[in-house]
Amino acid sequence: MIVCHCAAVNDEAVRRAYDEGARTVSQVCRSTGAGQDCGSCIFTVKRVVCQHEALAPASPVEVEGAAS
């Protein structure tokens, strides 16, 4: 699905940017070029990021003093 018509960014590019380390909407927009022109796609970018974040596997957390 096209997320940003101005920059021809699709939802896959938004998810890929997230997977490559962009964690905020601003970071995703900088990485993909979405939202740089008219800005009407910002809410769609946010929705895609939030949905992808909810489905992404949790990162392991190190607990100090825990046995390996």
C-alpha positions as CSV (number, residue, x, y, z in Angstrom):
1,M,0.0,0.0,0.0
2,I,1.3,3.5,-0.8
3,V,1.8,5.5,2.4
4,C,3.3,8.6,0.9
5,H,2.3,9.6,-2.6
6,C,4.8,12.5,-2.7
7,A,7.8,10.3,-2.2
8,A,6.3,7.0,-3.4
9,V,6.9,5.3,-0.1
10,N,4.9,2.1,0.6
11,D,4.2,0.4,3.9
12,E,6.9,-2.2,3.3
13,A,9.5,0.6,3.2
14,V,8.1,2.0,6.5
15,R,8.4,-1.5,8.1
16,R,11.9,-2.0,6.7
17,A,13.0,1.4,8.1
18,Y,11.7,0.3,11.5
19,D,13.4,-3.1,11.3
20,E,16.7,-1.3,10.4
21,G,16.5,0.8,13.6
22,A,14.2,3.8,13.0
23,R,11.9,3.7,16.0
24,T,10.0,7.0,15.9
25,V,7.8,8.5,13.2
26,S,10.4,11.2,12.6
27,Q,13.2,8.7,12.2
28,V,11.1,6.6,9.8
29,C,10.2,9.7,7.8
30,R,13.8,10.8,7.6
31,S,14.9,7.3,6.5
32,T,12.2,6.8,3.9
33,G,11.6,10.4,2.7
34,A,7.9,10.1,3.7
35,G,6.3,13.2,5.1
36,Q,8.9,15.6,3.7
37,D,6.6,17.4,1.3
38,C,2.9,17.9,2.0
39,G,2.9,15.9,5.3
40,S,-0.6,14.4,4.8
41,C,0.9,10.9,5.2
42,I,2.2,11.4,8.8
43,F,-0.8,9.7,10.4
44,T,-0.6,6.8,8.1
45,V,3.2,6.4,8.7
46,K,2.4,6.5,12.5
47,R,-0.3,3.8,12.1
48,V,2.0,1.5,10.1
49,V,4.8,2.0,12.6
50,C,2.5,1.3,15.6
51,Q,1.0,-1.8,14.0
52,H,4.5,-3.1,13.0
53,E,5.9,-2.4,16.5
54,A,3.0,-4.3,18.1
55,L,3.8,-7.4,15.9
56,A,7.6,-7.1,16.3
57,P,9.2,-9.7,18.5
58,A,10.3,-8.3,21.9
59,S,14.0,-7.7,22.3
60,P,15.7,-9.7,25.1
61,V,16.5,-7.7,28.2
62,E,19.6,-8.3,30.2
63,V,19.0,-8.3,34.0
64,E,22.1,-7.6,36.1
65,G,23.1,-10.6,38.2
66,A,20.9,-13.0,36.3
67,A,22.5,-16.4,35.5
68,S,23.1,-17.1,31.9
